[in-house]
Amino acid sequence: MRRNRRRRRGLRSAAALLAATAGLVFAGLLSAVPASAHANLLFTAPAADSTVATAPDTLTLLFDQPVTTAGTPVKLAGPAGEGTLGTPRLTHENRALEVPLSGPAPQGIYTVHWQVTARDGDVMSGTYRYAVGPAVTALTAGQTTDTQGSWQTTALRVVLFAALALALGERAGAVLLGRLGTAHDGPRPITLWACLAGLAAAGGLAVLLLGSGSLTAGLSRPAPDALTGSRPGLVTLVQVFAFALAAVAAAAPKRGWIWLPLAAVIGAEALRAHPQLANPLVGIPLTALHLTAATVWTGLLVHLLRTLIRWRHARDPSREAIAAYARAAAWVFTAVILSGLGSALILVPLESLLTTDYGRILLVKTGLVMAAAGFALAARFLLRRQSALEKISRPARVEAATLFAVLITSAVLTVLPVPGDRNAPLAFPPPATGTVVPAAALAGEIGINARASSGQLVIQLLAPEITDPSGKAAAAQFGLTGSLAGPGGDTTDLAFRSCGEGCFFSPATWRDGTSRLTLTPTSRIWTAKPAALAINWPALPAQELLKEAVTAMKAVPAVTLHELVTSDTARGLGTPRSFPTTGRDFIRRSLYASGQAATATRLPDENGNRRLVLSYPAENAVLELTLDKDGRILHETQTAPHHLVTRTLVYPAPAGHHD
């Protein structure tokens, strides 16, 4: 009766565990967002394999997640040898690394070597090249990214997982087999040795961080803030101290509290692992449950095999031990499968399972787990048929070996990049590469501000701000589609990624001449309509032409200004109005009164008149000016966040002039 009550309580506890696991998996399905725990270099300025006319003042590297740095994160090699770099700094919530350049930078090809620490503690490094002045040779190497010390990290994590499995398995086995009420002693304890091995592995991972992926560098020239100044370092320190406490508990007469430091190891690993980046609320408990179940399963089986060797002459207790393990293993296996499925659904798109290293290793791990389950079922079948213990132990030994292979593949997965979603939102817009060609339009009530630079297009959508009943600004929830028609008429659809509120980024190839953008914004609040923009490439600077226009306008004694203003192009360009003014007064009221613009670019001449486009990012304003042969402004189109202003200036005929 007492045994039946214990069994019913165990079934209820296991059912509650599986229900919680299923709930986490369902939550993961609802919030699945592919993510990469490895820091991927998204953009650089100057761009990889690009050519810039003059040497940049700063190198900018943008990553898809927050990173930390230690030592010298960036090195620059150029025609004159190693470049002189200033103090690096992290910006944009530690997702951007900016390094100022100093000293002479002659024309030629430059190679950038970078190294950062990702949120999972892996040290990522890579290289890319850019050219200053005319490219001496074609730059086609692209950018590369590697994990520093990947095989050392894998080996150390195998040891860490195995140590955790042996320590947890022995404690769980002692509890499970203790319920059998047998007088036989268990095998010699190995928990202390397992905890010491785990301490050594965690210490090795800490040394790798101190040496930026190198054990030798970590021992000889450690980076001072690599552990205490970063999240991966703090997580590693927690594991070091947790294993040390577990070793103390294992050596103590009473070992009941050893569960606490071992739970801290699991919790730290859950904070470091891949799923927590996709969704911390779901990923952390899923990882903790998966790691607990997998290590308990492995360690419990090892403890059972050692117990069977110890009890090899006690057949009945041995059979009871196998039966008790089989019941526990069934629940643990189910928890491993469900939590692993939930983590995989969060991390890996289905189309990436066969096309990426991570997906293929994940399939191998899944196959190993299923094989281990098959061997467990074989042992249980032999047990029910009252087979000899020797026959029952054979599949159990193979099952144990298979489970250790599962731990090895799990360690390999920690150093492989998770397949990312190329359409995943960016935290902020990438920096412009080279000269920027601005363009703007008002599409209904939505302002479109475009910035074209080498290899990319960034669109900022703007709308009048409204507030909800609480006084907070209501989100416009923009969407954007578009296409690009090149100078030859060939049209391609643009693949936009969100890069912030109202911001969209797309790769773009600009050919010499005039390319035309067709953009269609959407909003649940504001009126929207398609808009067409022209991008003239390559960019030709027009700062001197702007100064000429300002000087010419200040000398104009009288001019008639005709103006149209609209806040919604779907309703027309507005009501015309006219008034006389002077050129000096007109310039005084304009954004370009100083004769300067953040960007001033020439446009193709039209009917013998010169044209230019000006950009003022701080005001989110873009202006197009048409000048006559004397530099006077004939037309001005100003696109601001909430208005489109069209102006035509008419000058009085010179004295003595007759039509």
C-alpha positions, 0 to 999 in steps of 0.5 A, spaced: 500 500 500 505 504 501 509 503 495 502 504 491 501 511 494 508 513 493 508 511 486 501 515 485 505 521 488 510 520 483 506 519 477 502 526 479 509 529 480 511 527 473 504 529 470 505 536 473 512 536 470 510 534 463 504 539 463 509 544 465 514 542 459 508 542 454 506 549 456 513 551 455 513 548 448 507 551 446 509 558 449 515 557 445 511 556 439 507 562 440 513 566 440 518 563 436 523 567 433 530 565 430 536 568 434 543 567 434 547 566 440 553 568 436 555 575 435 554 576 427 557 582 424 551 585 420 554 591 417 561 595 417 563 602 415 567 602 410 563 596 408 567 590 406 570 590 399 568 597 398 572 603 396 572 609 399 575 616 396 578 618 402 580 615 409 575 614 414 575 617 421 572 611 424 571 604 423 564 602 425 562 594 426 555 593 427 553 586 430 546 583 431 546 582 439 550 586 444 557 584 445 563 585 450 570 587 448 577 585 452 584 587 450 585 590 443 578 588 439 580 591 432 587 591 429 588 595 422 593 593 417 594 597 411 599 599 405 604 602 411 603 597 416 599 597 422 594 602 423 594 607 429 587 606 432 584 610 438 580 607 444 574 603 442 567 604 444 561 600 444 555 604 442 547 602 441 546 598 447 553 595 445 551 592 439 556 597 435 563 597 436 566 604 433 574 605 433 577 612 431 583 612 426 589 617 427 595 618 423 596 618 415 592 613 411 595 612 404 591 610 398 591 602 398 587 596 401 586 595 408 584 589 412 581 589 419 581 584 424 576 584 429 574 580 436 569 580 440 565 576 446 558 574 444 553 573 450 554 566 450 561 567 452 564 565 445 569 569 442 568 571 435 573 574 430 573 575 423 576 579 418 574 584 412 577 589 407 576 595 404 580 600 399 582 607 400 582 611 393 582 607 386 582 600 388 589 596 386 585 590 385 579 587 386 576 586 393 572 579 393 574 576 399 568 578 403 568 578 411 569 572 415 567 570 422 570 565 426 569 562 433 576 563 437 578 557 441 572 553 438 575 546 439 577 548 446 570 550 448 567 544 446 572 539 450 571 543 456 563 543 455 563 536 454 567 535 461 562 540 464 556 536 462 559 530 463 561 532 470 554 535 472 551 528 469 555 524 474 554 528 480 546 529 479 545 522 477 549 519 483 545 523 487 538 522 484 540 514 483 541 514 491 534 517 492 531 512 487 535 506 489 534 508 496 526 507 496 527 500 494 529 498 502 535 493 500 540 492 505 546 492 499 550 498 499 551 502 493 557 503 489 563 507 491 561 515 491 564 519 485 560 525 486 566 529 489 571 527 483 565 529 478 565 536 482 572 537 481 572 535 474 566 540 473 570 545 477 576 544 472 572 545 466 569 551 468 576 554 470 578 552 463 572 556 460 574 562 465 581 562 462 579 562 455 575 568 456 581 571 459 585 570 453 580 572 448 579 564 446 586 562 447 588 558 453 595 560 453 593 568 452 589 567 458 594 564 463 600 569 460 596 575 459 589 575 461 584 581 460 583 584 466 575 585 465 574 579 461 570 576 467 567 581 471 566 586 466 561 582 462 555 577 462 559 571 459 564 572 464 559 573 470 556 567 468 562 563 468 564 565 475 558 563 477 559 556 474 566 556 477 564 558 484 558 553 484 562 547 482 567 549 488 561 549 493 558 542 490 565 539 491 565 542 498 558 539 499 560 532 496 566 532 501 561 533 507 558 528 511 551 531 510 550 532 502 543 534 502 544 541 500 549 539 494 543 540 489 543 548 490 550 549 487 548 544 482 542 547 480 546 554 480 550 551 474 544 549 470 541 556 471 548 559 469 548 555 463 541 556 461 542 564 462 548 563 457 545 558 452 542 559 445 534 559 447 534 565 452 536 570 446 530 568 442 525 569 448 528 569 455 521 568 459 521 561 455 528 559 453 531 560 460 526 555 463 526 550 457 534 550 457 534 549 464 529 543 464 532 540 458 539 540 461 537 537 468 533 532 464 538 530 460 544 530 465 539 526 470 538 521 465 545 520 463 548 520 470 542 515 473 544 510 468 551 510 469 549 510 477 545 504 475 550 500 471 555 501 477 550 499 482 549 492 478 556 491 478 556 492 485 550 487 486 551 482 481 550 477 485 543 479 488 539 478 482 532 480 485 535 487 488 538 488 481 531 487 477 528 492 482 533 497 481 532 496 473 525 497 473 525 503 478 530 506 473 526 504 467 520 508 470 524 514 471 527 514 465 521 514 461 519 520 464 525 523 463 526 521 456 519 525 455 521 531 458 528 531 454 524 530 448 519 536 449 524 541 452 528 539 446 523 540 441 521 547 444 528 549 444 529 547 437 522 550 434 524 557 437 531 557 434 531 553 428 527 554 422 525 548 419 528 549 412 535 550 416 535 543 419 539 540 412 542 546 410 546 549 416 551 545 420 547 547 427 541 544 423 545 537 421 548 536 428 541 538 431 538 532 427 544 527 429 543 529 437 535 527 436 537 521 432 542 519 438 536 521 443 531 516 440 537 511 439 538 511 447 530 511 448 530 504 443 536 501 447 532 503 454 526 500 451 530 493 449 532 493 456 525 493 459 523 488 454 528 483 456 526 485 463 519 483 462 521 477 459 525 475 465 532 475 461 538 474 464 541 480 467 547 480 463 542 480 457 539 486 460 545 490 461 548 490 454 543 495 451 543 499 458 551 499 457 550 501 449 544 506 452 549 510 456 554 510 451 549 513 446 547 518 452 554 521 453 554 522 445 548 526 446 552 530 451 558 531 446 553 533 440 550 538 445 557 541 447 558 542 439 552 545 438 554 551 443 559 553 439 556 553 432 552 559 430 544 558 430 541 559 423 539 566 423 533 569 419 535 574 414 529 578 415 529 579 422 528 586 425 535 590 426 535 594 432 537 600 429 539 602 421 546 600 419 551 606 417 551 609 411 557 606 406 561 612 402 557 618 400 549 618 401 544 620 396 538 623 399 531 623 396 524 624 399 516 624 398 510 625 401 506 618 400 499 620 403 500 623 410 506 619 411 513 622 409 518 618 406 526 619 407 530 615 403 538 614 404 542 611 398 549 609 399 553 603 397 550 597 397 544 599 401 538 603 402 535 606 408 528 608 408 525 612 414 517 613 414 514 619 418 507 621 420 504 626 424 504 624 432 498 623 435 497 620 443 492 615 446 488 617 452 493 616 456 497 621 453 503 617 450 504 617 443 500 612 439 504 607 434 503 608 427 505 600 425 508 602 419 509 597 413 513 598 407 514 594 400 517 597 394 521 595 387 527 598 384 528 600 377 535 600 374 537 605 369 536 600 364 529 598 366 530 592 369 526 591 376 527 588 382 523 587 388 526 590 395 527 585 401 526 590 407 528 589 414 525 593 420 531 597 423 527 601 428 520 605 429 518 607 421 525 604 419 526 599 413 533 597 410 534 593 404 540 591 400 541 595 393 545 595 387 546 602 384 548 603 377 551 609 374 545 613 372 538 614 374 534 609 378 527 609 380 524 607 387 517 605 387 515 605 395 508 603 398 508 604 405 502 602 409 499 604 416 493 602 420 492 610 422 495 614 416 493 615 409 498 612 405 499 612 397 505 609 393 510 614 392 516 614 386 523 617 388 529 618 383 536 616 385 542 618 381 548 615 382 554 616 383 553 621 388 556 628 386 558 633 391 554 640 390 556 644 397 559 649 392 553 649 388 549 651 394 554 656 396 553 659 389 545 659 390 545 662 397 550 668 394 546 669 388 539 669 392 542 674 397 543 679 391 536 679 389 532 685 390 525 682 389 521 676 387 514 673 387 514 666 391 508 661 389 507 656 394 503 650 395 503 646 402 499 639 403 499 634 409 496 629 405 498 628 398 492 624 397 488 630 397 492 634 392 498 639 393 494 644 397 491 651 396 496 656 392 498 662 395 503 668 392 506 673 396 512 678 394 519 678 398 526 679 397 531 674 395 535 675 402 528 674 406 527 668 402 534 665 404 533 667 411 527 663 412 530 657 409 534 651 412 540 652 408 541 659 410 548 658 412 550 655 405 551 648 408 547 642 408 549 635 411 549 632 404 548 636 398 548 632 391 548 634 384 542 631 380 541 631 372 540 638 369 533 639 366 532 644 361 539 647 361 538 648 369 542 646 374 539 641 380 541 639 387 538 635 393 539 637 400 539 633 406 538 635 413 537 629 418 536 632 424 530 635 421 528 629 417 528 634 411 530 633 404 530 639 399 530 639 391 533 645 388 533 648 381 537 653 379 538 658 373 544 659 369 545 665 374 545 661 380 538 663 382 533 658 385 527 657 380 524 651 384 524 648 391 521 642 393 521 641 401 519 634 404 518 634 411 515 629 416 508 632 415 508 636 410 510 637 402 512 644 400 512 646 393 515 653 391 516 656 385 520 663 384 518 668 379 523 674 378 521 681 375 523 682 368 530 686 367 529 693 365 528 694 358 526 687 357 520 686 353 516 679 351 
